[in-house]
Amino acid sequence: MPLTVARSGKSEHTVRRHIENIYERLEVNSKKEAIRAGHKLGFLKSMAKWVS
């Protein structure tokens, strides 16, 4: 996460909280589940090859 924080200019706490909110809205508990949910909802059309 430090690279994400550095690029965004936000604190690590803020970035972590945004990610937690996204997980909650998608009703998932991990990055892998979030990617799958995003793909299923049409947000990540070209990401399927990265998630098995």
N, CA, C and O atoms as CSV, one atom per row, in Angstrom:
chain,resi,resn,atom,element,x,y,z
A,1,MET,N,N,0.805,-1.205,0.000
A,1,MET,CA,C,0.000,0.000,0.000
A,1,MET,C,C,0.850,1.273,0.000
A,1,MET,O,O,0.346,2.297,-0.461
A,2,PRO,N,N,2.083,1.290,0.474
A,2,PRO,CA,C,2.848,2.533,0.496
A,2,PRO,C,C,2.955,3.227,-0.856
A,2,PRO,O,O,2.931,4.457,-0.909
A,3,LEU,N,N,3.073,2.475,-1.956
A,3,LEU,CA,C,3.143,3.099,-3.276
A,3,LEU,C,C,1.835,3.816,-3.599
A,3,LEU,O,O,1.850,4.917,-4.150
A,4,THR,N,N,0.707,3.198,-3.260
A,4,THR,CA,C,-0.591,3.823,-3.466
A,4,THR,C,C,-0.684,5.118,-2.678
A,4,THR,O,O,-1.147,6.136,-3.193
A,5,VAL,N,N,-0.248,5.078,-1.449
A,5,VAL,CA,C,-0.281,6.259,-0.586
A,5,VAL,C,C,0.606,7.358,-1.165
A,5,VAL,O,O,0.198,8.518,-1.226
A,6,ALA,N,N,1.803,7.001,-1.584
A,6,ALA,CA,C,2.733,7.989,-2.131
A,6,ALA,C,C,2.164,8.647,-3.380
A,6,ALA,O,O,2.287,9.860,-3.551
A,7,ARG,N,N,1.549,7.869,-4.244
A,7,ARG,CA,C,0.992,8.418,-5.487
A,7,ARG,C,C,-0.237,9.268,-5.248
A,7,ARG,O,O,-0.474,10.227,-5.982
A,8,SER,N,N,-1.026,8.938,-4.234
A,8,SER,CA,C,-2.278,9.657,-4.007
A,8,SER,C,C,-2.084,10.938,-3.211
A,8,SER,O,O,-2.895,11.860,-3.308
A,9,GLY,N,N,-1.019,11.002,-2.428
A,9,GLY,CA,C,-0.814,12.161,-1.576
A,9,GLY,C,C,-1.689,12.143,-0.336
A,9,GLY,O,O,-1.742,13.125,0.404
A,10,LYS,N,N,-2.380,11.024,-0.102
A,10,LYS,CA,C,-3.247,10.852,1.073
A,10,LYS,C,C,-2.502,10.066,2.135
A,10,LYS,O,O,-1.495,9.420,1.845
A,11,SER,N,N,-2.995,10.120,3.367
A,11,SER,CA,C,-2.381,9.335,4.434
A,11,SER,C,C,-2.716,7.857,4.240
A,11,SER,O,O,-3.700,7.516,3.583
A,12,GLU,N,N,-1.900,6.993,4.812
A,12,GLU,CA,C,-2.150,5.554,4.717
A,12,GLU,C,C,-3.505,5.203,5.327
A,12,GLU,O,O,-4.223,4.352,4.801
A,13,HIS,N,N,-3.852,5.851,6.424
A,13,HIS,CA,C,-5.145,5.610,7.069
A,13,HIS,C,C,-6.302,5.941,6.124
A,13,HIS,O,O,-7.268,5.182,6.038
A,14,THR,N,N,-6.210,7.052,5.427
A,14,THR,CA,C,-7.272,7.466,4.501
A,14,THR,C,C,-7.433,6.468,3.362
A,14,THR,O,O,-8.551,6.086,3.018
A,15,VAL,N,N,-6.318,6.048,2.781
A,15,VAL,CA,C,-6.363,5.080,1.676
A,15,VAL,C,C,-6.937,3.760,2.165
A,15,VAL,O,O,-7.781,3.163,1.498
A,16,ARG,N,N,-6.484,3.302,3.327
A,16,ARG,CA,C,-6.981,2.043,3.889
A,16,ARG,C,C,-8.487,2.119,4.125
A,16,ARG,O,O,-9.204,1.160,3.840
A,17,ARG,N,N,-8.972,3.241,4.638
A,17,ARG,CA,C,-10.405,3.412,4.911
A,17,ARG,C,C,-11.212,3.423,3.612
A,17,ARG,O,O,-12.305,2.859,3.561
A,18,HIS,N,N,-10.689,4.056,2.571
A,18,HIS,CA,C,-11.381,4.045,1.274
A,18,HIS,C,C,-11.501,2.613,0.750
A,18,HIS,O,O,-12.552,2.221,0.243
A,19,ILE,N,N,-10.431,1.840,0.873
A,19,ILE,CA,C,-10.451,0.440,0.425
A,19,ILE,C,C,-11.456,-0.365,1.239
A,19,ILE,O,O,-12.208,-1.163,0.681
A,20,GLU,N,N,-11.474,-0.160,2.556
A,20,GLU,CA,C,-12.455,-0.850,3.407
A,20,GLU,C,C,-13.884,-0.510,2.989
A,20,GLU,O,O,-14.745,-1.389,2.968
A,21,ASN,N,N,-14.144,0.742,2.659
A,21,ASN,CA,C,-15.482,1.157,2.212
A,21,ASN,C,C,-15.860,0.482,0.892
A,21,ASN,O,O,-17.005,0.068,0.711
A,22,ILE,N,N,-14.908,0.372,-0.017
A,22,ILE,CA,C,-15.167,-0.302,-1.295
A,22,ILE,C,C,-15.493,-1.773,-1.049
A,22,ILE,O,O,-16.447,-2.298,-1.621
A,23,TYR,N,N,-14.708,-2.443,-0.201
A,23,TYR,CA,C,-14.962,-3.847,0.122
A,23,TYR,C,C,-16.356,-4.013,0.718
A,23,TYR,O,O,-17.077,-4.952,0.381
A,24,GLU,N,N,-16.724,-3.103,1.598
A,24,GLU,CA,C,-18.039,-3.185,2.239
A,24,GLU,C,C,-19.162,-3.043,1.213
A,24,GLU,O,O,-20.140,-3.790,1.252
A,25,ARG,N,N,-19.024,-2.098,0.311
A,25,ARG,CA,C,-20.062,-1.892,-0.709
A,25,ARG,C,C,-20.167,-3.067,-1.667
A,25,ARG,O,O,-21.255,-3.401,-2.136
A,26,LEU,N,N,-19.032,-3.691,-1.956
A,26,LEU,CA,C,-19.027,-4.856,-2.843
A,26,LEU,C,C,-19.368,-6.139,-2.086
A,26,LEU,O,O,-19.582,-7.186,-2.698
A,27,GLU,N,N,-19.419,-6.057,-0.760
A,27,GLU,CA,C,-19.682,-7.210,0.100
A,27,GLU,C,C,-18.630,-8.295,-0.103
A,27,GLU,O,O,-18.953,-9.463,-0.317
A,28,VAL,N,N,-17.353,-7.880,-0.030
A,28,VAL,CA,C,-16.223,-8.794,-0.170
A,28,VAL,C,C,-15.270,-8.587,0.999
A,28,VAL,O,O,-15.403,-7.630,1.763
A,29,ASN,N,N,-14.293,-9.507,1.131
A,29,ASN,CA,C,-13.338,-9.439,2.236
A,29,ASN,C,C,-11.879,-9.428,1.797
A,29,ASN,O,O,-10.985,-9.378,2.642
A,30,SER,N,N,-11.625,-9.474,0.502
A,30,SER,CA,C,-10.241,-9.502,0.048
A,30,SER,C,C,-10.103,-8.816,-1.306
A,30,SER,O,O,-11.086,-8.543,-1.995
A,31,LYS,N,N,-8.853,-8.547,-1.662
A,31,LYS,CA,C,-8.564,-7.919,-2.946
A,31,LYS,C,C,-9.026,-8.829,-4.093
A,31,LYS,O,O,-9.593,-8.360,-5.080
A,32,LYS,N,N,-8.776,-10.123,-3.946
A,32,LYS,CA,C,-9.167,-11.074,-4.988
A,32,LYS,C,C,-10.679,-11.077,-5.188
A,32,LYS,O,O,-11.157,-11.072,-6.323
A,33,GLU,N,N,-11.432,-11.084,-4.085
A,33,GLU,CA,C,-12.891,-11.037,-4.183
A,33,GLU,C,C,-13.361,-9.715,-4.790
A,33,GLU,O,O,-14.325,-9.690,-5.556
A,34,ALA,N,N,-12.689,-8.629,-4.454
A,34,ALA,CA,C,-13.054,-7.317,-4.993
A,34,ALA,C,C,-12.842,-7.269,-6.500
A,34,ALA,O,O,-13.659,-6.706,-7.229
A,35,ILE,N,N,-11.748,-7.857,-6.965
A,35,ILE,CA,C,-11.480,-7.903,-8.402
A,35,ILE,C,C,-12.550,-8.724,-9.115
A,35,ILE,O,O,-13.060,-8.323,-10.162
A,36,ARG,N,N,-12.882,-9.873,-8.537
A,36,ARG,CA,C,-13.930,-10.713,-9.139
A,36,ARG,C,C,-15.266,-9.972,-9.189
A,36,ARG,O,O,-15.961,-10.003,-10.204
A,37,ALA,N,N,-15.624,-9.301,-8.080
A,37,ALA,CA,C,-16.888,-8.563,-8.030
A,37,ALA,C,C,-16.881,-7.424,-9.046
A,37,ALA,O,O,-17.878,-7.197,-9.731
A,38,GLY,N,N,-15.766,-6.712,-9.146
A,38,GLY,CA,C,-15.651,-5.627,-10.125
A,38,GLY,C,C,-15.791,-6.120,-11.542
A,38,GLY,O,O,-16.423,-5.472,-12.377
A,39,HIS,N,N,-15.201,-7.266,-11.814
A,39,HIS,CA,C,-15.332,-7.848,-13.154
A,39,HIS,C,C,-16.778,-8.269,-13.425
A,39,HIS,O,O,-17.321,-7.998,-14.496
A,40,LYS,N,N,-17.388,-8.929,-12.452
A,40,LYS,CA,C,-18.768,-9.392,-12.602
A,40,LYS,C,C,-19.724,-8.219,-12.838
A,40,LYS,O,O,-20.693,-8.342,-13.587
A,41,LEU,N,N,-19.444,-7.094,-12.200
A,41,LEU,CA,C,-20.291,-5.911,-12.342
A,41,LEU,C,C,-19.950,-5.079,-13.581
A,41,LEU,O,O,-20.619,-4.087,-13.871
A,42,GLY,N,N,-18.904,-5.489,-14.311
A,42,GLY,CA,C,-18.541,-4.805,-15.541
A,42,GLY,C,C,-17.572,-3.650,-15.362
A,42,GLY,O,O,-17.320,-2.906,-16.310
A,43,PHE,N,N,-17.018,-3.484,-14.153
A,43,PHE,CA,C,-16.067,-2.402,-13.918
A,43,PHE,C,C,-14.680,-2.734,-14.444
A,43,PHE,O,O,-13.912,-1.835,-14.785
A,44,LEU,N,N,-14.355,-4.018,-14.510
A,44,LEU,CA,C,-13.006,-4.465,-14.865
A,44,LEU,C,C,-13.065,-5.493,-15.989
A,44,LEU,O,O,-12.778,-6.670,-15.771
A,45,LYS,N,N,-13.421,-5.070,-17.142
A,45,LYS,CA,C,-13.639,-5.994,-18.247
A,45,LYS,C,C,-12.375,-6.760,-18.663
A,45,LYS,O,O,-12.484,-7.920,-19.059
A,46,SER,N,N,-11.200,-6.164,-18.590
A,46,SER,CA,C,-9.995,-6.841,-19.064
A,46,SER,C,C,-9.162,-7.467,-17.948
A,46,SER,O,O,-8.040,-7.905,-18.204
A,47,MET,N,N,-9.676,-7.522,-16.717
A,47,MET,CA,C,-8.904,-8.031,-15.598
A,47,MET,C,C,-9.081,-9.538,-15.371
A,47,MET,O,O,-8.371,-10.100,-14.537
A,48,ALA,N,N,-9.976,-10.198,-16.060
A,48,ALA,CA,C,-10.300,-11.612,-15.799
A,48,ALA,C,C,-9.060,-12.501,-15.903
A,48,ALA,O,O,-8.947,-13.471,-15.154
A,49,LYS,N,N,-8.136,-12.202,-16.801
A,49,LYS,CA,C,-6.967,-13.053,-16.980
A,49,LYS,C,C,-6.042,-13.044,-15.761
A,49,LYS,O,O,-5.207,-13.938,-15.624
A,50,TRP,N,N,-6.172,-12.054,-14.873
A,50,TRP,CA,C,-5.311,-11.966,-13.697
A,50,TRP,C,C,-5.872,-12.685,-12.501
A,50,TRP,O,O,-5.151,-12.899,-11.527
A,51,VAL,N,N,-7.141,-13.068,-12.534
A,51,VAL,CA,C,-7.785,-13.704,-11.390
A,51,VAL,C,C,-8.254,-15.076,-11.811
A,51,VAL,O,O,-8.984,-15.220,-12.792
A,52,SER,N,N,-7.836,-16.084,-11.069
A,52,SER,CA,C,-8.262,-17.444,-11.428
A,52,SER,C,C,-9.463,-17.855,-10.619
A,52,SER,O,O,-9.965,-18.967,-10.782
